[in-house]
């Protein structure tokens, strides 16, 4: 706010600057407004009940539709139903990494502490989705491919994604000062983002055992609508679940950091300022 | 460019005055490879099949061993801070350190590779492909490793953490490095894996010094 005031003050001193004042965008409008932890938490509190309810409904309906109502695959039989968990968690694993990398970049560029908090809060959720994706993939691979694991490009690159999540979490906690860990981990998240296109296009670039995607944004999906609808429902539910968990984790992380600051202040013998 | 070569020269002089430390990586490389015939049995046919992969894994681990030191000593005695205060860009400083690391680790490893190959009964028809793959692959190890070393600078458990960060990022180098040799041994042209290695090197040469430069500056704050 002081930045905006200073800018307005500066603009007012220049002759004929009234227009500049009125058309100038306040630097704290736009998405930067939500870099304020208090404002973010109020928004998160307002949104969280809705995302939680939507997650329960969508995942419930999607799983009911996928596991009970949809037909078995003509080749894979009932094993195809693993898809309703596997594909959404794979999408989330990549989507959360992208969100984490973007938040990390925002934290590095604009030095918003909240962006680092959000990235740190998102990492374990993304790692869990990656584990679910790998585990369901292995369960599916045993009956269909005849092996728990094959070393093809898609599987290997998702395994690398898993290690990037783990490395991010380990690096963020490896330093005595929170801010140094935040920024080192943010750098890793941004540099590791090169893995995302590799995962996405691994099935196209290499002749992999993993099948190419059936659903793309640019063409009609190649799976039947009775399978597509439950799949999209669970995917949307997984996204809502992520938002709910993220809100909880960001709140917890902010409280933990405030507690840490208070304890440090107390240890230094100063009156704690909340 | 003069500053860059002066920086590389400084690193090389530092290593030259402590020749034991540079030799450690090569000795580790040879020892690690020697362990495999003892562990899996000395059948020449089996060893010849595994040789390319073993060479690459051992080279990766040997290069990691010396990475932990890359910035730490300069960080502890304050010379890293002086280097960053100098008019040289931080990207250039870490680039010079990566080049020096390759000259003192990657190049000796390439030199030791024929000896190791002989111990493992490596088929010489794959020799040219292995040499080309190592020439293209080991600089990528140094570049990405320097990035990891800069990120973990000042961390409590930097050594273990460094391996956790760097090894997953180096998996492509291993895949295409071993793939080039396998292709040559199978009688095919190793062109495609070698081009992938070159692409990885080009990408790492752009991304890694930038990220390492930012990380080193952060470590100074």
Interface residues (C-beta under 8 A of the other chain):
Chain A: X108 X156 X159 X160 X163 X164 X166 X167 X170 X171 X174 X175 X176 X179 X180 X183 X184 X187 X188 X190 X191 X192 X194
Chain B: X147 X151 X152 X154 X155 X156 X157 X158 X161 X164 X165 X167 X168 X169 X171 X175 X203 X207 X208 X211 X214 X215 X218 X219 X221
